[in-house]
Amino acid sequence: MADRHYLDWPFLEPRHRELALALDEWATKNVPHTHGLDVDAECRALVKSLGTGGWLKHAVGGSHGAAPSIDTRAICLIRETLARHSGLADFAFAMQGLGSGAISLQGTAPQKEHYLPRVARGEAIAAFALSEPEAGSDVAAMQCSARVEGGEVVLNGEKTWISNGGIADFYVVFARTGEAPGARGISAFIVDAGTRGFEIAERIEVIAPHPLARLRFTDCRIPLSKRIGEAGEGFKVAMRTLDVFRTSVAAAALGFARRALDEALQRATTRKMFNQTLADFQLTQAKLAQMATTIDSAALLVYRAAWQRDQGRNVTREAAMAKLTATEGAQQVIDAAVQLFGGAGVVSGQPVETLYRDIRALRIYEGASEVQQLIIARELLKDLKGDKP
């Protein structure tokens, strides 16, 4: 039985507890714990299932979503719960939110009406195209360009590490439009799959399989009405979107860590060694205690950040702390679980082996751990300067 004491913490409301319990029951019946070879097809099926189940309504905001604005705590609880059941199910949910987040936050009324209902029903798959071969953490180094010609925008360049690349129905693409130097000269656009001049240049295979690709734009023309927000506001749009979902990455890490602890407890209490169980050894008990403490420490940071954002506060520092602590901590917890399983822990397909592969990317995407450290330090120094006369 997974630990659910955290659902009674003051950061969460009764409706959040009800949401988490209902989703856990639904996921137990509807989310497969193992996956086959056709990850694309499975991801499409999961998106459809999550939409039919009503869960994707929480990934979009406004009249098309579950609430007028995106509920960060709900997003975190959903990702944590799904991650405990299946890394691919968590991915499918998260990308619907991240891929359509810019439209939810800053899209025009026609853009919202056209895309968000289909995202919420699981009928359209979304993608968020920000990273490039030479511009990952350093967004200001972006080279993909967009120029306006009459009532059209012409895109040229590449994007890479794009989740849902190859299966998405539309992509929110960030490109340099040159209104100002660096990050201030970037705009956001919606590019539908199948648009002439847009192609999937390469599919990328990673250790935790999910749809991932490199995109190429060659004189790709789209209507100017596909721009999200004003010209030159793309960086702000991207950061607002990431602000919502960065804390949820930490929540997904929590889900992985909780599943690892559950598996470790089951293993420790049933594995016989030297006429006793593995759990009877003090070394094992110390390891289990550290795992549980690491999880609760991260959970407190995650739900603090989510609560603060839902109160309308700036959470740049808090979200960075949550992501850094939860993802690094989950890696430690899962590694400890693998160690407790011994040789069985590295057998392909074992839950802890799958978790070991699932967790690794979370320490990199949506801001690597080192970037989170820089963000935290920058915010601390900014506060210090603000306190000085």
N, C-alpha and C positions, 0 to 999 in steps of 0.2 A: 504493500500500500504506500503510495507516494505521500510525502509530507505535505499537508495542506494547511498547516498552522499559519502560514504567511497570509492566507486569505482573510484572516481576522485582523491584520495589521491596520492601523488607522489611516494609512495611505489609500486604502481601498474602501469602497462603499458596498453595501449589500448586493447591489446589481452586478458588481464586478465578481463577487463570489458566485452568484448564480450563473453568470456567463461562463466562468472557468469550469464549474462542475458540469454544466450542460454540454460544453464542448468536449470535455474529457469523456463523457458518456457517448457522445456522438462519434468521436474519433476511435474509441474502442471498437465500435461496430463498423465503421466506414473507412478507416485509414489502414492500408496494408503496412505491415512492419518490414516486409522484405520487398525487393524490387527486382524486376527482370532486366533484360538487356535493352529494351526500347524505352529509354528514359524520356524521350520526347513525348511518346504516346502516354506514358504514365503521368507526366506532368500535365498534359492537356486534360487527362481524366480527373486528376486531383483538382485542377482549377474548376472544372465543371461541377464536380461533387461539392466543393466548398461553396460554390455559387448557389447550387440547388439547396444546400443546407442552410443558406442564409448568412454564412459567416463572412463572406466577402463584402457585405454591406458595411462592416466595420472598417474596411480598408479605404473607403472613400468618404468624403465629407459632403455636407450640404444636403439638399432635399433627396439626393439619390443614395445617401448613406444611412447608417443606423442612427446618426445624430447630426445636428446642424454643423458641428465641427468635429474633426477627428479626435476621438477619445484615446489619448496616448496610453492610459492605463489598460484600456480594453485591448488595444493593439499588442501591448506587452504580454498580457495574460494569454491572448490567443497564440502568439508566437511561442511562448514558453510551453504551453500545453501541447501544441502541435509538434514542437521539437522533441518533446519527451516521447512522442509516438513515432515520428518519422521526420528525418531531416528534409526529405523531398517535399513532404506536405507543408512544412514550415516555409520552405523556399517558395512553393507555389503561392501561398498566401502573401508572403512578404513582398514578392515582386509585383503582385497586383496593386499593392499599396504604394510601393516606391515608384513603379512605372507610371501610375496615374496621379501620383501625389501633386505634381506641379499643376495639373489641370484642376484638381480639387482645390488647391490653395490660391491659384491665380489665373485660371482659365477663364475665357469669356463664357457667357451664358450658352451660346450655340456649341462651343467646345464641350462644355460639361454635359449638355443634353445629348450630344452625339456619342460621347465615349463612356461616361461614368455609369449609366445604367447597364451597359453591356459588360463592363468590368465587374460590377456588383453581382450580376447574374452568372458570371463565369463564362460568358459568351464571347468575350474578347480578351486576349492575353496582352498584357502591357510590358514595356521594357523601358529602362532608364539608361540613356546612352551619354555618359559623361567622360569616362576614361579614354585615353588615347595611348598609342605606343610610347610616346615621350611625355605624356601628361597624365599622371595618376594622381598622386597626392598634391602635386603642383599644378592646380587647375589653370593658373595664369599662363602656363606654357602651352596651352591648347593651340593647335594648328588648323583643325577643321574649320573651314571658312563658309560664310554665307553672305551673298550679296543680293541686294534688291534690284530687280529689273521690272519696272512697271508694277504690276500687281502680283508679281511672283518673287520667290526667293530661290536662288540657285546655290546648292550645297556642293562642296568639294572637300574630300579628306577621308580620314578613317577614324573609327572608334574600335576599341578592343576591350576584352574582359566583360562583354555585355551579356548579362544574365537574361535568359529567355531569347537570346539571339538565335534566330533560325525558326522559332515557333511563334514569336509575338505577332499580333495583328497590327500593332502600331508601336512606334518608338518615340519617346521624348528625347530629342537630340539637342545638344548644346554646341553652338558654333560661334566662331569669332566674327563679329560684325563690325568691329573697329571704331565704335563711338568714342572710345577712350583706351589708353594703354592698359595692358594686363587684364585682370579679372573684370574690370569695368566695361570692357568692350565685347561682351559675350551676350548672346541672345538664345532663347529657347524656342524650339519648333516641334511640331508633331509631324512625323513622317509615317505614312501608312505603309505596311508591307505591300510589296508589289509595285511601288512607285517606280517609274522609269528612272534609271540612273542610280538606283539603290540596289545593292546586292550583298549577300552574305559571302564575304571573302574567304572565311575559314571557320570551321567549327573547332572548338578547343576542348580537349579532354582533360579533366582534372581528377584528383584523387577521390573526391566525393561527387560522383557523377550528377550533373544537372545541365540543362541546355545553356551553352555558353558559346559566344562567337565573336569574330572580328567583322566589323561592318565597313563597307566602302561606298562612298558617294562620289559619283562622277557626273558633273553637270546635272545633278538631281534637282528637278524643278517642283516646287510645291506652292500652293496659293499663299499669299501674305497673310491670309486669315488664319493660317496654321501657326502663327507665332503666338507664344504664350507670354503675356505681359508686354511691356514696352521694349523697344530696341535698347540693348545695352543692360537690361535687367536680368539677364540669364543667370549670372552668378548668384544674385540674390534669390532667384527662384530655386536654384539648385540647393543652396544652403538652407533655405526654409524647408525644403522637402527632406533633406538629410537630417535636419534638426528633429523632425517628427519621428523618423525611422531609425536614427542612430541608437537611441535608447532601446528600441525593440531588438536590435542586434544583440545587445547585452541580455535581453530577456530570452532570446533563443539559446544563447550560451547557457543560461540557467536551466532551460529545459533539458539540454544535453547532459549537463552536470547532474541534475536530479535523477535522470534515468541511469546514469553511471553509478550513482550511489545506491539506487534501488537494486541494480544488478550485483553490486559489490556486497551488499547486505545479504542478499539471497545466497550468493556464493559462499560468503564467510560462515553463514549459519548452517550450511548443508555439506560443505566440503570436509571430509574426515581426514585427519592427519595425526599420527602418533596417539591414537586412542582418544582423541578429542576433536572438536571442530576447529576450523581455522579462526573462528571468532573468539575462541578461548585464549588465544595467544595475546599477550599484552601489546606486542608490536602491531597486530592487526587492529586492536581496539584503538590504539593511538592514531593509526592511519585513518580509520573510520571517523574518529572525532575531528581530525583535521579537515577531512573532506566535508563534513557537515558544517563546520564553522566557516570554511571558505565559501560555501554556497549561501549561507545566511548573510554573511558579510556583503557579498555581491548583491543579493536580493534587496537588502536595505538600500543600497545605492541606486539600484535600478528603479525601485518603486518610489524612492524620493524624487528622482529626476522626472519620472513620469507624472507624479502628482504635481510637482512644481510647474511643469509645462501646461498641465490641464488647468492650473490656476492663472495662466497667462504670463508667467514669469520667464525670463531668459534663462535657458538651461545649458548654455554652451559648456561651462565648466562641469556642471553636474552630469551631463550626458557623457562627456569625455571620461570622467571618473568611473561612471557606471560601465561603459564599454570596455575600458582598460581593465578594470578589476574583474568583471564577469568573464570576459573572454580568456584572459590569462589564468584566472582561477579555475575555469572549467577545463582548460588544458591540463592543469595539475591534477584535478579530480579524476578526469578520465584516464590519465596516465596511471594514477594509483589504482584505479579499478582494473586496468589491463594487467598490472603487476600482481594483483590479488588472484587473478584468474590463471596466472602462470602461462604455460604453453597454450592453453585453450583460449587465452585472450588475444592471440594473434592469428587465430584461424579465421579465414575469410568468411564473412557473413555472420560471425558472432556479434551480438549487440554491442559489446564494448569495442570490438575491432571497427565496426561501422562508425561508432561515436568518435573513435580516434581519428578517423578520416574526416568526419563531418565537422569537427571543431576547428580544424587547422585554419581554414580559410577565414573564419570569423575574426581572427587576430589581424587580418590584413584588410578585408574589404570595408568600405565606408569609413576609411581612416585607419591606417595601421596603428598598432599599439604605440609606436614611437611618435606618430603624429598626435595621438591623444595626449601623450606626455607633454609635447610642445604646447598644445592648446591649454592644458591645465596650468602650466608654468606661465604662459602669456597672460592668462586671466588673473593669476595671482599678482603678477607684476603690474598689470593694469590697475587692479584694486589698490595696490600699494601706492602707485603714483597719484591715484585719485584722492588718497587720504592725506597727501602732503599739501601744505599750504602753498 
